[in-house]
């Protein structure tokens, strides 16, 4: 344990879990969050694999299908915006539970829709639930993990989560070709989200940091002891929270664009957009664009599926490189590598092996960036507005992503893969350079010290 830990009236004074070892209860909580991530990613990623079949079923063009793609991200934007504020009010655990239920129900209903309008409505609701859950789960892991291990455990949880992407791709490659409307069966994966909700309801604990922020210090101390096995005195943390000026939701939002937080908010938005827009542009449109480019349907789905394995590798790598250089270095380098990989990808022609290889490398770099960015954002703001801040910032990034997805078919129509790829490569590269030049360091520092 660190030198900051010392005895106080039979308890150990400590900054929550900092300096402690990861124990069995921690692993249970991480396993539940990984399960939540996994089922959310199943819901999140499946549309890219079934989009061509949905377009044929409803008898529409790619341009007319684009709103279904972009409004899903509007739903995610609202989920991130509202989820952060809701969880700051009612707690991390309850918000994750309610959002999971909404996501799962909406996903299942989507499979029964009979026109593009109702399809889009329920995909939008799914997007709301998916990102509401994701934003809160990221903060949850940050708040229950010792400072020096935050990036590691964010990455490990995400690694298991993104195994869902190649899994749903492999299932779609087998199921979708079975019939003109076989794509509907893919949306039944929403049932699995209720399994995650069951474990959240019965086993997921509230975070001690949120409890202290609400003045429930005794409960917070009991929760730290339950998770770590060590009796703690959180009086210093309670005093720190008590001395913090209490602010309304509106004041919290305004504070994000004032003083030192203005620069943080802007840069956190830019790097979030730099990772999300290119990644989701390929995840949601790659299969469709490859088929428009003459690649057979089965091959295009397999290229997309093999590429998504890079998401698993990237999140795993982020667990180990994330804290290096105070996070800003791996974020900037990963975004620049992402840009380079997409430029190579759009220039390899129709070669199956090369397309799969460079899509894999693109997603590896992109997901490594993502799971360095998420804890970086959470570490950059105080507990009282942390979830609201990450929610608003990522809501803005998803809004930008929504706009990007809307224009993808028009970029492709204007100049093929070259115009499409060059555009999203620039989106990655510029913020990558900015974070290397102007970013601040977080990494393994205590949350209270960084924010």
N, C-alpha and C positions, 0 to 999 in steps of 0.2 A: 504494500500500500504506500501511497505517497506521504510526504512529510506533513501535508496539510491536514491529515486525519489525526485527531487527538481526542482524548477522553473528556467527557463532560457529564458529570452526575450519572455515571453508570452507562451512558450512551457514548457513541462515537460521533464527534462533530465532523461533518463531511458535506461536500457539495454534491448531494444526491448520490450518484453511483461512481463518480470520478475516483479513479485509483483502485477501484474494486475489481475482483475477478468475475468473469462470466460464469454463472452457476446454472444448475438444472432448470430453475424457474425461468431464467432469462431465455434458455433454449426453447422452452415451451412457448413463450410469447413470440420469439422469432419464427418458430414453426407455424404458428397461427397467422402471423403477418405474411409469411411466404405463401401460405395457402390462399390467403385473401388476394395477394398479388397475382397468383397463378390463375385463379378463376376470373379475376378482372381482366387479365391479359387474353384469356380465351374469348371473352366477350368483345374486347377491344380490337383484336386482330382479325377476326373471322371475315369481316366484310370484304377485305382486299382479295380474299380467295374465292368468294362467291359472287363478286360484282358482275362479271361477264354473264353468268347464268341468270342473275336477277334482271339485268338489262334485257335479256332475251325474253324472259317470262312476261315482263310488263310491256314489251314491245316499244322500248324507248331508245334514244341515242345516248352516247356517253356524255354529251353536253347536258342532256336533260337529267341524267343520273347524278351529275356533279353536285346539285344542291343536297342530295342525300348524304354525300360525303362531307360537304362543308358544314351542314347544319348539325351533323353529329359532333363536330368540333365546337360549334356554338353551344351545344349542350354541355360539352366538356368545359368550355369557358365558364358557363354559369355554375357548373358543379364545383369548379375550383374556387370561384369567387364566393359562392354561398357556403361551400363546405368548410372553408377556412374560418369564416366568421361564426358559423353554427358550432363548430367544434370548440372554438374559444369560449362559447357560451355554455354549451351543454356537456362538453367533454369529448375526448378523442374516441373512447370506446363506443358510446351511443351513436355518434355520427357514423363511424365505420359500419356498425350494425344496420342502421336504417338505410344507408347508401347501398350496401350489399343487397338488401332485399329489393330495393327499387331496381337496381341493375339486372338482377336475375329475372324478375317478373317481366320487365320490359323486353329483355332479350328473347324470352320464350314467346311472348305475344307477337314479336316481329315476324317469327316464322309462319304465323297464321294470316298475315296481312294479304290483301288481294289487289292492292294498287299502290303506286309509288308514293301517294300522299300519306296514307296511314303507315306505310313502311318507314317513311322519313320521320314521322312523328315519334314512333317508338324507338327508332335508332337515336333520335335526339335525346329522349329520356334515358336511354342506355348510356349515352355519352355523359349526361349529367351525373348519373350514379357512379360510373367508372372513375371519373376524375375527382369527384368528391371523395371517394374512397382512397384513391391514390395519394392525393395531397395530404390527407390526414394520417395515412399509414406512414408516409415519409417522416412527418413530424413525430409520430409515435415512436418510431425507432430511434430518432435523434434524442428524444427525451428520456428514454430508459437505458441508454447505452453509455458506458464510461467514455469520457472525452476522447481518449487516444484510440478508441476502437469504433467510433461512429461510422466512419466511411467503410470500414471492413464489413460490418454487419449489415449496413444498407446494401452493399454490393452482394453479399451472400444471399440475403433474402430475395433480391432482385434476380439473381442467377437462377434460382429455382422457379421464380415467376415466369421468366422468359422462356423456360422450357415449354411453356404453353404454346408459344408461337409456332415452332416447327411441328409440335403435336397437332395443332388445329390445321396446319397446312397439309400434313400427311393424311389426316382424316378427310379433309376436303378433296384432296387429289383422288381418293378412292370413292367417296360418296357422291360428289357433284356429277360425275359422268354417268351415274346410274340411271338418270332420267331428267327430263326438262325441268322438273320442279323438285329434284332431290336436294337442292340447296336448302330447302326449308328444314330438313332434318338437322342441319348444322347448328341452327339456333337453339336446339334442345339442350345444348351445353349449359344454357342458363340454369338448368336444374342443379348443376354442381355448385353454383353460388350459394344455394341454400344450405349446403353442407358446411361451407365456410362460415355462414351466418350462425349455424348451430354452435360451432366451436367459439366464435366470438362471444356469443351470449353467455355461455357457461364458463369459459376459461380466460378470456382476455381481461386483464386488469387495467384500471385507469392509471394514467401516468402521475407520479408524485409531483412533478413540476406543475401540472394543471391544477392539482388539488391545492398546492401551496398558493397558487395565483388566486384561488377562490377563498383563501383563509382557512382551509381545512387541513391544518398543519398536523394534527394528531393522526388523521387518516393517511396523510402523505408519509409520515414516519413509519406507520404500520405497513404501508405498501412497500417502502424501501426494504424493510426487514423481511417481508414476505418473499420478495424477489431475490434479495442478496444474502439473506440469512444473518444480517448484521443490524443490531439496534442502532439507530442514528438519531442525532439531534439536529433538526433542521431549523433551529431558531434563527441562525444567521440568514438563511435563505428567506425565512418568513419576514424578518426585519427588512431585508433587501426589497421584497415585494411590497411591504407596507409603506416603505419610503418612496416607492415608485408612484408617480402621479397617476391616479386612476383616470382612464379616458374612455369616452364613448366609442362606439364602432366608427362613427363618422370622424371623430378626432384621430382615431387610430389610422384610418385611411389617409387622412390629410397629412399625418406625420410621415408617411412614406414618401412624400414629395417635398419634405422640408429638411433643412440642415444637412447633416452628413448622410441621412437616409435617401435623399434625392438621387445622389450618384449611385448608391447601392441599388436602388430600385430600378433605375434605367439600365445599368449594366446587367443586373440579374435578369431583366426582361430580354435584353438583346441576346444573351447566351442561351436562354431558354428557347427563344424563337429559332436561334441558329441551329440548335439540335433538333427541335421538334418538327419544324416545317419540312426540311429535307427528308428526315426519316419517315414521316407519315406520308409524304408525297410518294415515296417509293413503295411503302407498305400498302397503300390504298390503291395506287394506280399502276404499279409495275406490271402486275399480271395482265391487266387490260391493255396497256400500251405494248407489251411484248406481243400479244395476240394481234393487235392492229398492225404490228411490224412484221407479221408473217410467221411468228413462232407458234407451233401447234399448242393447243390448249393444255395438254398434259405436260409438255415440256415447260411451258411458261409457269405453271403452278409448281413444278418441281424446282425450277430456278428460284422462284420466290421462297419456297420452303427451305431449300438449302441455304439461301441467303440469310434467312432468319436464325439459323443456328449461330451465326455471328453475334446475335443479340445476347445469347447465353454466354458466349465467350467474353464479350465486351463487358457485361455486368460483373463477371467473375474477375476480370482484370482490374476493374475499377475498385474492387474490394481491397486490392493490395497497392495500387498506385495512387488512389484517391487522395490520401493525406499528404503525399509528397509535394513539396513546394507550396504548402499552405493551400492546396487544391487548385489554385489558379494556373499552375504550370501544366498539370495533366489535362485540365479543361481546354486551355488554349491549344496545346499540341494535338489533342484528340480532334478538335474541330478542324484544324488545318489538315490533318490526315484524312478526315471525312471528305473534305473538299477535293483533295487529290484523288481519292478512290472513285468518287462519282465522275470525275473528268475522264478517268481511264475506262470506267464502266460503259460510258456512252460511246466509246470509240472502238469497242472490240467486235462490233458486228453481231452476227447471229451464232457465234460459237458457244455452244451450251456450257462447256467447261469454264471458259473465260468469263462468261456472264455470271455463272454461279459463284466463281471464285472471287471476283471483284465486288459482287453484291455482298458476299460474306464479309469481306474485309471492310466494306463501307459500314455495314451494320455493326461490326465489331467496334470500330472507332466511334461510331455514333452513340452506341449504348454505353461505352466506357465514358464518353463525355457526359451522357445523361445522368449517370449515377455518381458522377463527381459534382455535377451541377446541382442536383436536388439537395444533398446535404449542405453544399456551399450556400444555397439560398436560405435554408432553414437556420444555418449558423450565423447569418448576417443580421438577424433581427431579434429583439427581446421577446421573452415568453409571452407577454401580454398581447403582442400583435403578431407573433411568429406565424401562426397558421393563417391569419388574415393576410399577412404579407405574402407568404408563399402562394396562397390561393389566388390573390389578386394578380400577382406577377405571372403566374402560370396561366391564369385565365386570359390575360392579355396575349401571352404567347400562343395559346390555343386559338384565340380569335384571329391572330395573324396566320396561323396554320390553316384555319378554315378558309381564309381568303386565298391562300396559296393553292389549296386543293380545288377551289372553284375555278382557278385559271389554268390548271394543269392541262386539260384537254385542248384549250385554246393555244397554249404554248406549243404543244405537240403538233397541232394543226398548222401553226405558223412556221415551224422549223424543225419538226421531228425531235428525236432524242437530243440532238445537239443544243437546241434552244432550251429545252426543258432542263437538261443536265447542267448546262452552264449557269442558268439562273439559280438553281438550288446550291450549286457549288459556291457561288458568290455569297449566298445567304450564310453559309457555314464559315467561310474564310474570314470575312470582315470582323464579326464579333470575336472570333478566335484571336485575332491580332489585338483587338481592343482589350480583352481580358489579360493578355500577357503584358500589355503596356500599363494599364490603369487598374487592374484588379487588386484587391487586398487579400491578405492571407488569413485563412481560418484553420482548417485541418484539425489538429489535435488539441486545440485550446478549449477550456471550459466555455460553455454557451454564454454564461453571464459575462465572461471576460471579453469574448468576441463582440457580442451585441451591445 
